[in-house]
Amino acid sequence: MDTTTADMSNWTRAAQNIHDEQGRSGNPPDRAVLAWIGYEAPDATTVLGMGKAEAGAPRLAASINGLGAVRAGRMPETNVVAHSYGTTVSAQALSTTDAHVDRFVALGSAGLPNAVDSAGKVHAEHVSVGQARNVLPDEAGQGDHPAALGRTASGHHVDPSREAFGATVFGTDSNPADAADRKPVLDHDPPTRDRSGYLDADTESVYNVGRVTTGHEDDATAYHPEPPTKRDQDLIDGKPWWMAGR
């Protein structure tokens, strides 16, 4: 949401972090990571609709198919790593056009289109998902606060992290059992100032993106969803909001 070419430095940094992480697997150096913003991203007034995704999907598909045309006969393995409303756009592109990728990775999804209610409906050999703990908007810094709100939209409410969807969900919350010293995702954004977004260096999330996009899915850390915050659990249990968390 609200991404333009004016702030693409954040996305080039995210792309660099993915590229660096892919290199840690001992993979060949001949690879590229592209930060793609080939459509008009939604703002706060349009993010709950499908209009921007429906307009952007053919543009993304054209970019993917253009790579195939240029590299015909020697097509590299191709991945789409999408974030937030980008997962909506990408799932629309990979389900309604002839574009196909080897791997589709959805991070902090704002909801896939309603028709894309299973991983099998995405034109990708592998579908992986990273979703940090869902928290309410006033708990920013403790998890992903906008993604769940995006999934309340009537046209894109599919949560790809749910077991019924059929994707492989990897860890983002840095469970001590298998995340070593990697940082948990504590913010919805990809790269952030405090280095706790989905694609910040040294996070469990970007580590796993590096694994799954190089064919090392088995090395990704397991998904151990964090329980609700104390305040959220109090609200779930029916405690009055003015007493919750105390």
Accessible surface in RSA format (square Angstrom, percent):
REM  Atomic radii and reference values for relative SASA: ProtOr
REM  Chains: A
REM  Algorithm: Lee & Richards
REM  Probe-radius: 1.40
REM  Slices: 20
REM RES _ NUM      All-atoms   Total-Side   Main-Chain    Non-polar    All polar
REM                ABS   REL    ABS   REL    ABS   REL    ABS   REL    ABS   REL
RES MET A   1   103.14  53.4  68.01  45.0  35.13  83.6  64.59  54.9  38.54  51.1
RES ASP A   2    82.47  57.8  64.74  64.4  17.73  41.9  35.43  83.4  47.04  46.9
RES THR A   3    25.81  18.4  21.80  22.1   4.01   9.6   6.42   8.6  19.39  29.3
RES THR A   4    73.71  52.4  69.11  70.1   4.60  11.0  66.57  89.4   7.15  10.8
RES THR A   5   106.52  75.8  89.31  90.5  17.21  41.0  57.32  77.0  49.19  74.4
RES ALA A   6   100.19  92.1  55.85  86.2  44.34 100.9  68.14  96.0  32.05  84.9
RES ASP A   7    56.76  39.8  53.77  53.5   2.98   7.1  29.51  69.5  27.25  27.2
RES MET A   8    28.98  15.0  28.21  18.7   0.78   1.9  28.27  24.0   0.71   0.9
RES SER A   9    84.20  71.2  72.32  96.5  11.88  27.4  52.41 111.6  31.79  44.5
RES ASN A  10    61.77  42.6  61.72  59.6   0.05   0.1   4.52  10.9  57.25  55.3
RES TRP A  11    60.37  24.2  60.07  29.1   0.31   0.7  51.44  27.4   8.93  14.5
RES THR A  12    76.64  54.5  70.38  71.3   6.26  14.9  59.25  79.6  17.39  26.3
RES ARG A  13    92.18  38.7  86.15  43.9   6.03  14.4  55.34  75.6  36.84  22.3
RES ALA A  14     0.67   0.6   0.67   1.0   0.00   0.0   0.67   0.9   0.00   0.0
RES ALA A  15    12.49  11.5  10.02  15.5   2.47   5.6  11.82  16.7   0.67   1.8
RES GLN A  16    94.89  53.1  91.70  67.0   3.19   7.6  35.73  76.1  59.16  44.9
RES ASN A  17    18.85  13.0  15.86  15.3   2.99   7.2   1.68   4.1  17.17  16.6
RES ILE A  18    10.60   6.0  10.60   7.9   0.00   0.0  10.60   7.6   0.00   0.0
RES HIS A  19    54.46  29.8  54.46  37.9   0.00   0.0  43.28  44.6  11.18  13.0
RES ASP A  20    59.20  41.5  50.24  50.0   8.96  21.2  15.82  37.2  43.38  43.3
RES GLU A  21    10.72   6.2  10.67   8.1   0.05   0.1   0.13   0.3  10.59   8.6
RES GLN A  22    13.48   7.5  13.48   9.8   0.00   0.0   0.00   0.0  13.48  10.2
RES GLY A  23    31.33  38.6   0.00   N/A  31.33  38.6  13.46  36.9  17.87  40.0
RES ARG A  24   155.44  65.3 117.72  60.0  37.72  89.8  52.45  71.7 103.00  62.4
RES SER A  25    32.47  27.4   2.63   3.5  29.84  68.7  14.11  30.1  18.35  25.7
RES GLY A  26    72.02  88.8   0.00   N/A  72.02  88.8  38.96 106.9  33.06  74.0
RES ASN A  27    33.55  23.1  19.80  19.1  13.75  33.1   6.28  15.1  27.27  26.4
RES PRO A  28    91.46  66.7  82.75  75.4   8.71  31.7  88.98  73.5   2.48  15.4
RES PRO A  29   115.53  84.2 102.19  93.2  13.33  48.5 103.00  85.0  12.53  77.8
RES ASP A  30   125.61  88.0  92.00  91.6  33.61  79.5  52.48 123.5  73.13  72.9
RES ARG A  31    64.37  27.0  38.77  19.8  25.60  60.9  36.35  49.7  28.01  17.0
RES ALA A  32    82.85  76.2  50.21  77.5  32.64  74.3  53.45  75.3  29.40  77.9
RES VAL A  33    41.93  27.6  17.62  16.0  24.31  58.6  20.67  18.0  21.26  57.7
RES LEU A  34   152.38  84.9 126.64  90.6  25.74  64.7 129.13  90.7  23.24  62.5
RES ALA A  35    34.60  31.8   4.42   6.8  30.18  68.6   9.78  13.8  24.82  65.7
RES TRP A  36    89.03  35.7  58.94  28.5  30.09  70.6  58.23  31.0  30.81  50.0
RES ILE A  37    39.40  22.4  21.26  15.8  18.14  43.7  21.92  15.8  17.48  47.4
RES GLY A  38    29.69  36.6   0.00   N/A  29.69  36.6  26.49  72.7   3.19   7.2
RES TYR A  39    33.17  15.5  17.63  10.0  15.55  40.5  18.47  13.9  14.70  18.1
RES GLU A  40   128.35  73.7 112.87  85.4  15.49  36.9  49.19  95.1  79.16  64.6
RES ALA A  41    15.78  14.5   2.59   4.0  13.19  30.0   2.59   3.6  13.19  34.9
RES PRO A  42     0.20   0.1   0.06   0.1   0.14   0.5   0.10   0.1   0.10   0.6
RES ASP A  43    63.74  44.7  62.83  62.5   0.92   2.2  22.94  54.0  40.80  40.7
RES ALA A  44    76.04  69.9  55.25  85.3  20.79  47.3  56.09  79.0  19.95  52.9
RES THR A  45   122.62  87.2  84.50  85.7  38.12  90.8  82.52 110.8  40.10  60.6
RES THR A  46    50.58  36.0  44.40  45.0   6.18  14.7  49.17  66.0   1.41   2.1
RES VAL A  47    24.05  15.8  24.05  21.8   0.00   0.0  24.05  20.9   0.00   0.0
RES LEU A  48    85.21  47.5  77.07  55.1   8.13  20.4  77.60  54.5   7.61  20.5
RES GLY A  49    32.24  39.8   0.00   N/A  32.24  39.8  29.85  81.9   2.39   5.4
RES MET A  50    30.71  15.9  24.48  16.2   6.23  14.8  24.48  20.8   6.23   8.3
RES GLY A  51    50.08  61.8   0.00   N/A  50.08  61.8  37.34 102.5  12.74  28.5
RES LYS A  52    47.39  23.1  46.39  28.5   1.00   2.4  20.47  18.4  26.92  28.7
RES ALA A  53     0.00   0.0   0.00   0.0   0.00   0.0   0.00   0.0   0.00   0.0
RES GLU A  54    93.40  53.6  81.57  61.7  11.83  28.2  23.70  45.8  69.70  56.9
RES ALA A  55    64.29  59.1  49.01  75.6  15.28  34.8  58.64  82.6   5.65  15.0
RES GLY A  56     0.03   0.0   0.00   N/A   0.03   0.0   0.03   0.1   0.00   0.0
RES ALA A  57     1.93   1.8   1.93   3.0   0.00   0.0   1.93   2.7   0.00   0.0
RES PRO A  58    74.20  54.1  67.23  61.3   6.97  25.3  69.19  57.1   5.01  31.2
RES ARG A  59   145.56  61.1 138.69  70.7   6.87  16.4  27.88  38.1 117.68  71.3
RES LEU A  60    14.91   8.3  14.91  10.7   0.00   0.0  14.91  10.5   0.00   0.0
RES ALA A  61     4.70   4.3   4.70   7.3   0.00   0.0   4.70   6.6   0.00   0.0
RES ALA A  62    64.21  59.0  49.18  75.9  15.03  34.2  56.83  80.0   7.38  19.6
RES SER A  63    53.01  44.8  33.84  45.2  19.18  44.2  26.60  56.6  26.41  37.0
RES ILE A  64    14.25   8.1  10.64   7.9   3.62   8.7  13.57   9.8   0.68   1.9
RES ASN A  65    62.26  42.9  52.49  50.7   9.77  23.5  28.43  68.4  33.82  32.7
RES GLY A  66    31.44  38.8   0.00   N/A  31.44  38.8  30.87  84.7   0.57   1.3
RES LEU A  67    62.01  34.5  55.54  39.7   6.47  16.3  60.05  42.2   1.96   5.3
RES GLY A  68    23.93  29.5   0.00   N/A  23.93  29.5  18.35  50.3   5.59  12.5
RES ALA A  69    78.45  72.1  48.89  75.4  29.56  67.2  59.51  83.8  18.93  50.2
RES VAL A  70   117.50  77.3  93.10  84.3  24.40  58.8 100.27  87.1  17.23  46.7
RES ARG A  71    72.38  30.4  72.36  36.9   0.02   0.1  10.69  14.6  61.69  37.4
RES ALA A  72    74.80  68.8  50.40  77.8  24.39  55.5  55.32  77.9  19.48  51.6
RES GLY A  73    89.37 110.2   0.00   N/A  89.37 110.2  44.60 122.4  44.77 100.3
RES ARG A  74   154.31  64.8 140.15  71.4  14.16  33.7  69.10  94.4  85.21  51.6
RES MET A  75    83.42  43.2  54.39  36.0  29.03  69.1  54.39  46.2  29.03  38.5
RES PRO A  76    48.89  35.6  36.49  33.3  12.40  45.1  47.06  38.9   1.83  11.4
RES GLU A  77   118.66  68.1  94.54  71.5  24.12  57.4  42.76  82.7  75.90  62.0
RES THR A  78    18.37  13.1  15.69  15.9   2.68   6.4  18.09  24.3   0.28   0.4
RES ASN A  79    44.16  30.5  19.53  18.9  24.64  59.3   5.06  12.2  39.10  37.8
RES VAL A  80    18.93  12.5  15.96  14.4   2.97   7.1  18.93  16.4   0.00   0.0
RES VAL A  81    42.63  28.0  14.15  12.8  28.48  68.6  14.15  12.3  28.48  77.2
RES ALA A  82     6.55   6.0   1.72   2.7   4.83  11.0   6.55   9.2   0.00   0.0
RES HIS A  83    20.44  11.2  11.67   8.1   8.77  22.4   7.50   7.7  12.95  15.1
RES SER A  84    12.41  10.5  12.41  16.6   0.00   0.0   3.16   6.7   9.25  13.0
RES TYR A  85     1.61   0.7   1.29   0.7   0.31   0.8   1.29   1.0   0.31   0.4
RES GLY A  86    21.32  26.3   0.00   N/A  21.32  26.3  17.98  49.4   3.33   7.5
RES THR A  87     0.00   0.0   0.00   0.0   0.00   0.0   0.00   0.0   0.00   0.0
RES THR A  88     0.00   0.0   0.00   0.0   0.00   0.0   0.00   0.0   0.00   0.0
RES VAL A  89     2.35   1.5   2.35   2.1   0.00   0.0   2.35   2.0   0.00   0.0
RES SER A  90     5.38   4.5   5.38   7.2   0.00   0.0   0.00   0.0   5.38   7.5
RES ALA A  91     0.00   0.0   0.00   0.0   0.00   0.0   0.00   0.0   0.00   0.0
RES GLN A  92    28.20  15.8  28.20  20.6   0.00   0.0   0.29   0.6  27.91  21.2
RES ALA A  93     0.00   0.0   0.00   0.0   0.00   0.0   0.00   0.0   0.00   0.0
RES LEU A  94     0.00   0.0   0.00   0.0   0.00   0.0   0.00   0.0   0.00   0.0
RES SER A  95    29.71  25.1   7.45   9.9  22.26  51.3   6.34  13.5  23.37  32.7
RES THR A  96    86.41  61.5  48.96  49.6  37.45  89.2  52.52  70.5  33.89  51.2
RES THR A  97    36.34  25.8  22.55  22.9  13.79  32.9  33.85  45.5   2.49   3.8
RES ASP A  98   120.60  84.5  92.01  91.6  28.58  67.6  47.36 111.5  73.23  73.0
RES ALA A  99     0.00   0.0   0.00   0.0   0.00   0.0   0.00   0.0   0.00   0.0
RES HIS A 100    87.54  47.8  75.74  52.6  11.80  30.2  55.09  56.8  32.45  37.8
RES VAL A 101     1.52   1.0   0.00   0.0   1.52   3.7   1.52   1.3   0.00   0.0
RES ASP A 102    41.82  29.3  41.53  41.3   0.29   0.7   3.68   8.7  38.14  38.0
RES ARG A 103    21.19   8.9  21.19  10.8   0.00   0.0   2.72   3.7  18.47  11.2
RES PHE A 104     0.69   0.3   0.51   0.3   0.18   0.5   0.51   0.3   0.18   0.5
RES VAL A 105     0.45   0.3   0.45   0.4   0.00   0.0   0.45   0.4   0.00   0.0
RES ALA A 106     0.37   0.3   0.33   0.5   0.04   0.1   0.33   0.5   0.04   0.1
RES LEU A 107     0.02   0.0   0.02   0.0   0.00   0.0   0.02   0.0   0.00   0.0
RES GLY A 108     0.05   0.1   0.00   N/A   0.05   0.1   0.00   0.0   0.05   0.1
RES SER A 109     1.83   1.5   1.21   1.6   0.62   1.4   1.21   2.6   0.62   0.9
RES ALA A 110     4.44   4.1   4.44   6.9   0.00   0.0   4.44   6.3   0.00   0.0
RES GLY A 111     0.00   0.0   0.00   N/A   0.00   0.0   0.00   0.0   0.00   0.0
RES LEU A 112     0.28   0.2   0.28   0.2   0.00   0.0   0.28   0.2   0.00   0.0
RES PRO A 113     6.29   4.6   6.29   5.7   0.00   0.0   6.29   5.2   0.00   0.0
RES ASN A 114    58.73  40.5  47.20  45.6  11.53  27.8  26.40  63.5  32.33  31.2
RES ALA A 115    78.53  72.2  62.18  96.0  16.36  37.2  73.61 103.7   4.92  13.0
RES VAL A 116     2.25   1.5   2.25   2.0   0.00   0.0   2.25   2.0   0.00   0.0
RES ASP A 117    77.59  54.3  63.24  62.9  14.34  33.9  21.90  51.5  55.68  55.5
RES SER A 118    36.12  30.5  36.12  48.2   0.00   0.0  27.13  57.8   9.00  12.6
RES ALA A 119    15.49  14.2  12.39  19.1   3.10   7.1  12.58  17.7   2.90   7.7
RES GLY A 120    74.02  91.3   0.00   N/A  74.02  91.3  41.26 113.2  32.76  73.4
RES LYS A 121    98.96  48.3  89.67  55.0   9.30  22.1  64.66  58.2  34.30  36.5
RES VAL A 122     5.29   3.5   0.00   0.0   5.29  12.7   0.00   0.0   5.29  14.3
RES HIS A 123    68.61  37.5  63.84  44.4   4.77  12.2  43.32  44.6  25.29  29.4
RES ALA A 124    17.85  16.4   0.00   0.0  17.85  40.6   0.16   0.2  17.68  46.8
RES GLU A 125   113.43  65.1  85.87  65.0  27.56  65.6  26.84  51.9  86.59  70.7
RES HIS A 126    89.46  48.9  84.26  58.6   5.20  13.3  50.28  51.8  39.18  45.6
RES VAL A 127    14.55   9.6   5.49   5.0   9.06  21.8   5.49   4.8   9.06  24.6
RES SER A 128     4.24   3.6   4.14   5.5   0.10   0.2   0.22   0.5   4.03   5.6
RES VAL A 129     1.77   1.2   1.77   1.6   0.00   0.0   1.77   1.5   0.00   0.0
RES GLY A 130     0.14   0.2   0.00   N/A   0.14   0.2   0.00   0.0   0.14   0.3
RES GLN A 131     4.47   2.5   3.77   2.8   0.70   1.7   2.28   4.8   2.19   1.7
RES ALA A 132     1.70   1.6   0.00   0.0   1.70   3.9   0.21   0.3   1.48   3.9
RES ARG A 133    47.82  20.1  40.40  20.6   7.42  17.7  12.56  17.2  35.26  21.4
RES ASN A 134    63.07  43.5  48.78  47.1  14.28  34.4  19.15  46.1  43.92  42.4
RES VAL A 135     7.05   4.6   0.17   0.2   6.87  16.6   2.96   2.6   4.09  11.1
RES LEU A 136    80.10  44.6  79.84  57.1   0.26   0.6  80.10  56.3   0.00   0.0
RES PRO A 137    82.24  59.9  71.64  65.3  10.60  38.5  71.82  59.3  10.42  64.7
RES ASP A 138   109.63  76.8  69.93  69.6  39.70  93.9  50.27 118.3  59.36  59.2
RES GLU A 139    12.42   7.1  10.37   7.8   2.05   4.9   8.48  16.4   3.94   3.2
RES ALA A 140    59.92  55.1  35.57  54.9  24.35  55.4  35.89  50.5  24.03  63.7
RES GLY A 141    39.03  48.1   0.00   N/A  39.03  48.1  24.55  67.4  14.48  32.4
RES GLN A 142    79.38  44.4  75.82  55.4   3.56   8.5  25.51  54.3  53.87  40.9
RES GLY A 143     0.23   0.3   0.00   N/A   0.23   0.3   0.23   0.6   0.00   0.0
RES ASP A 144     0.00   0.0   0.00   0.0   0.00   0.0   0.00   0.0   0.00   0.0
RES HIS A 145    37.87  20.7  35.74  24.8   2.13   5.4  15.46  15.9  22.41  26.1
RES PRO A 146    45.98  33.5  40.00  36.5   5.98  21.7  41.85  34.6   4.13  25.7
RES ALA A 147     0.70   0.6   0.00   0.0   0.70   1.6   0.70   1.0   0.00   0.0
RES ALA A 148    35.95  33.1  32.11  49.6   3.84   8.7  32.62  45.9   3.33   8.8
RES LEU A 149   100.60  56.0  95.44  68.3   5.16  13.0  98.57  69.2   2.03   5.5
RES GLY A 150     6.61   8.2   0.00   N/A   6.61   8.2   6.09  16.7   0.52   1.2
RES ARG A 151    24.65  10.4  17.36   8.8   7.29  17.4   7.97  10.9  16.68  10.1
RES THR A 152    95.09  67.6  63.80  64.7  31.30  74.6  64.15  86.2  30.94  46.8
RES ALA A 153     4.74   4.4   0.00   0.0   4.74  10.8   4.56   6.4   0.18   0.5
RES SER A 154   100.11  84.6  80.87 107.9  19.25  44.3  55.15 117.4  44.97  63.0
RES GLY A 155    23.89  29.5   0.00   N/A  23.89  29.5  19.33  53.0   4.56  10.2
RES HIS A 156     0.00   0.0   0.00   0.0   0.00   0.0   0.00   0.0   0.00   0.0
RES HIS A 157    96.20  52.6  84.56  58.8  11.64  29.8  53.55  55.2  42.65  49.6
RES VAL A 158    18.52  12.2  14.56  13.2   3.96   9.5  18.52  16.1   0.00   0.0
RES ASP A 159    20.87  14.6  15.38  15.3   5.49  13.0   5.29  12.4  15.58  15.5
RES PRO A 160     1.61   1.2   1.52   1.4   0.08   0.3   1.52   1.3   0.08   0.5
RES SER A 161    16.96  14.3   8.66  11.6   8.30  19.1   0.57   1.2  16.39  23.0
RES ARG A 162   162.49  68.2 155.83  79.4   6.66  15.9  46.45  63.5 116.04  70.3
RES GLU A 163   170.49  97.9 145.78 110.3  24.71  58.8  66.87 129.3 103.61  84.6
RES ALA A 164    99.68  91.7  63.35  97.8  36.33  82.6  75.59 106.5  24.09  63.8
RES PHE A 165     7.69   3.8   2.87   1.8   4.82  12.6   4.54   2.8   3.15   9.0
RES GLY A 166    56.48  69.7   0.00   N/A  56.48  69.7  29.59  81.2  26.89  60.2
RES ALA A 167    21.25  19.5   0.00   0.0  21.25  48.3   1.78   2.5  19.47  51.6
RES THR A 168    81.11  57.7  75.14  76.2   5.97  14.2  44.29  59.5  36.82  55.7
RES VAL A 169    29.37  19.3  13.29  12.0  16.08  38.8  13.29  11.5  16.08  43.6
RES PHE A 170     2.34   1.2   1.60   1.0   0.74   1.9   2.34   1.4   0.00   0.0
RES GLY A 171     1.03   1.3   0.00   N/A   1.03   1.3   1.03   2.8   0.00   0.0
RES THR A 172     0.72   0.5   0.02   0.0   0.71   1.7   0.00   0.0   0.72   1.1
RES ASP A 173    17.39  12.2   7.45   7.4   9.93  23.5   3.17   7.5  14.21  14.2
RES SER A 174    19.34  16.3   6.98   9.3  12.36  28.5   6.98  14.9  12.36  17.3
RES ASN A 175    40.64  28.0  38.50  37.2   2.14   5.2   4.43  10.7  36.21  35.0
RES PRO A 176   121.95  88.9  97.42  88.8  24.53  89.2 102.41  84.6  19.55 121.5
RES ALA A 177    89.10  81.9  45.37  70.0  43.73  99.5  57.20  80.6  31.90  84.5
RES ASP A 178    52.87  37.0  34.98  34.8  17.89  42.3  35.67  84.0  17.20  17.2
RES ALA A 179     0.32   0.3   0.32   0.5   0.00   0.0   0.32   0.5   0.00   0.0
RES ALA A 180    78.27  72.0  40.39  62.3  37.88  86.2  57.53  81.0  20.74  54.9
RES ASP A 181   144.63 101.3 117.07 116.5  27.57  65.2  42.73 100.6 101.90 101.6
RES ARG A 182    64.33  27.0  56.37  28.7   7.96  18.9  14.37  19.6  49.95  30.3
RES LYS A 183    80.29  39.2  78.08  47.9   2.21   5.3  57.01  51.3  23.28  24.8
RES PRO A 184    44.83  32.7  44.57  40.6   0.26   0.9  44.57  36.8   0.26   1.6
RES VAL A 185     0.91   0.6   0.00   0.0   0.91   2.2   0.00   0.0   0.91   2.5
RES LEU A 186    65.35  36.4  65.20  46.6   0.15   0.4  65.20  45.8   0.15   0.4
RES ASP A 187    28.38  19.9  28.38  28.2   0.00   0.0   0.65   1.5  27.73  27.7
RES HIS A 188    14.88   8.1  14.88  10.3   0.00   0.0  12.08  12.4   2.80   3.3
RES ASP A 189    70.15  49.1  70.15  69.8   0.00   0.0   5.22  12.3  64.93  64.8
RES PRO A 190    13.74  10.0  13.74  12.5   0.00   0.0  13.74  11.3   0.00   0.0
RES PRO A 191     7.19   5.2   0.54   0.5   6.64  24.1   0.54   0.4   6.64  41.3
RES THR A 192    16.54  11.8   8.19   8.3   8.34  19.9  14.63  19.6   1.91   2.9
RES ARG A 193   246.13 103.3 210.64 107.4  35.49  84.5  88.95 121.6 157.18  95.3
RES ASP A 194   100.46  70.4  73.76  73.4  26.70  63.1  47.85 112.6  52.61  52.5
RES ARG A 195    90.92  38.2  90.92  46.3   0.00   0.0  41.43  56.6  49.49  30.0
RES SER A 196     9.28   7.8   9.28  12.4   0.00   0.0   8.90  18.9   0.38   0.5
RES GLY A 197     0.00   0.0   0.00   N/A   0.00   0.0   0.00   0.0   0.00   0.0
RES TYR A 198     0.00   0.0   0.00   0.0   0.00   0.0   0.00   0.0   0.00   0.0
RES LEU A 199     2.50   1.4   2.50   1.8   0.00   0.0   2.50   1.8   0.00   0.0
RES ASP A 200     0.18   0.1   0.18   0.2   0.00   0.0   0.00   0.0   0.18   0.2
RES ALA A 201    22.10  20.3  20.43  31.5   1.67   3.8  22.05  31.1   0.05   0.1
RES ASP A 202    79.44  55.6  69.78  69.5   9.66  22.8  22.14  52.1  57.30  57.1
RES THR A 203     0.36   0.3   0.00   0.0   0.36   0.9   0.00   0.0   0.36   0.5
RES GLU A 204     1.32   0.8   1.32   1.0   0.00   0.0   0.00   0.0   1.32   1.1
RES SER A 205     0.00   0.0   0.00   0.0   0.00   0.0   0.00   0.0   0.00   0.0
RES VAL A 206     0.63   0.4   0.63   0.6   0.00   0.0   0.63   0.5   0.00   0.0
RES TYR A 207    39.97  18.7  39.97  22.7   0.00   0.0  17.08  12.8  22.90  28.2
RES ASN A 208     0.00   0.0   0.00   0.0   0.00   0.0   0.00   0.0   0.00   0.0
RES VAL A 209     0.00   0.0   0.00   0.0   0.00   0.0   0.00   0.0   0.00   0.0
RES GLY A 210     0.00   0.0   0.00   N/A   0.00   0.0   0.00   0.0   0.00   0.0
RES ARG A 211    11.27   4.7  11.27   5.7   0.00   0.0   5.65   7.7   5.62   3.4
RES VAL A 212     1.83   1.2   1.83   1.7   0.00   0.0   1.83   1.6   0.00   0.0
RES THR A 213     7.17   5.1   0.84   0.9   6.33  15.1   0.84   1.1   6.33   9.6
RES THR A 214    26.61  18.9   7.34   7.4  19.28  45.9  12.95  17.4  13.66  20.7
RES GLY A 215    36.40  44.9   0.00   N/A  36.40  44.9   9.46  26.0  26.93  60.3
RES HIS A 216    60.77  33.2  55.77  38.8   4.99  12.8  36.36  37.5  24.41  28.4
RES GLU A 217    45.80  26.3  35.76  27.1  10.04  23.9  23.05  44.6  22.75  18.6
RES ASP A 218   148.18 103.8 114.22 113.7  33.96  80.3  40.48  95.3 107.70 107.4
RES ASP A 219    79.01  55.3  64.28  64.0  14.73  34.8  16.12  37.9  62.89  62.7
RES ALA A 220    23.50  21.6   5.62   8.7  17.88  40.7   5.62   7.9  17.88  47.4
RES THR A 221    12.25   8.7   6.52   6.6   5.72  13.6  10.59  14.2   1.65   2.5
RES ALA A 222    52.28  48.1  40.48  62.5  11.81  26.9  49.61  69.9   2.68   7.1
RES TYR A 223    69.69  32.5  51.10  29.1  18.59  48.4  31.49  23.7  38.20  47.1
RES HIS A 224    73.80  40.3  67.25  46.7   6.55  16.8  46.18  47.6  27.63  32.1
RES PRO A 225    85.50  62.3  66.93  61.0  18.57  67.5  67.73  55.9  17.77 110.4
RES GLU A 226    71.23  40.9  58.35  44.1  12.88  30.7   7.17  13.9  64.06  52.3
RES PRO A 227    88.59  64.6  81.43  74.2   7.15  26.0  88.59  73.1   0.00   0.0
RES PRO A 228    55.13  40.2  40.89  37.3  14.25  51.8  43.69  36.1  11.44  71.1
RES THR A 229    11.77   8.4   7.11   7.2   4.66  11.1  11.77  15.8   0.00   0.0
RES LYS A 230   121.57  59.3 107.02  65.7  14.55  34.6 104.34  93.9  17.23  18.4
RES ARG A 231    49.32  20.7  47.76  24.3   1.55   3.7  21.54  29.4  27.78  16.8
RES ASP A 232    13.80   9.7  12.90  12.8   0.90   2.1   8.04  18.9   5.76   5.7
RES GLN A 233    66.97  37.5  66.97  48.9   0.00   0.0  33.78  71.9  33.19  25.2
RES ASP A 234    18.77  13.1  18.46  18.4   0.31   0.7   0.31   0.7  18.46  18.4
RES LEU A 235    60.96  33.9  43.75  31.3  17.20  43.2  44.46  31.2  16.49  44.4
RES ILE A 236   119.51  68.0  87.40  65.1  32.11  77.4  95.02  68.4  24.49  66.5
RES ASP A 237   102.75  72.0  65.24  64.9  37.52  88.7  31.10  73.2  71.65  71.5
RES GLY A 238    61.71  76.1   0.00   N/A  61.71  76.1  34.40  94.4  27.31  61.2
RES LYS A 239    67.31  32.8  56.55  34.7  10.76  25.6  40.51  36.5  26.80  28.5
RES PRO A 240    58.51  42.6  47.46  43.3  11.05  40.2  58.51  48.3   0.00   0.0
RES TRP A 241   190.19  76.3 177.19  85.8  13.00  30.5 157.54  84.0  32.65  53.0
RES TRP A 242   136.33  54.7 131.57  63.7   4.77  11.2 116.84  62.3  19.49  31.6
RES MET A 243    78.29  40.5  78.29  51.8   0.00   0.0  63.42  53.9  14.87  19.7
RES ALA A 244    11.18  10.3   0.00   0.0  11.18  25.4   0.00   0.0  11.18  29.6
RES GLY A 245    34.21  42.2   0.00   N/A  34.21  42.2   7.49  20.6  26.72  59.8
RES ARG A 246   184.10  77.3 140.09  71.4  44.01 104.8  81.07 110.8 103.03  62.4
END  Absolute sums over single chains surface
CHAIN  1 A    11897.4       8975.8       2921.7       6792.0       5105.5
END  Absolute sums over all chains
TOTAL         11897.4       8975.8       2921.7       6792.0       5105.5
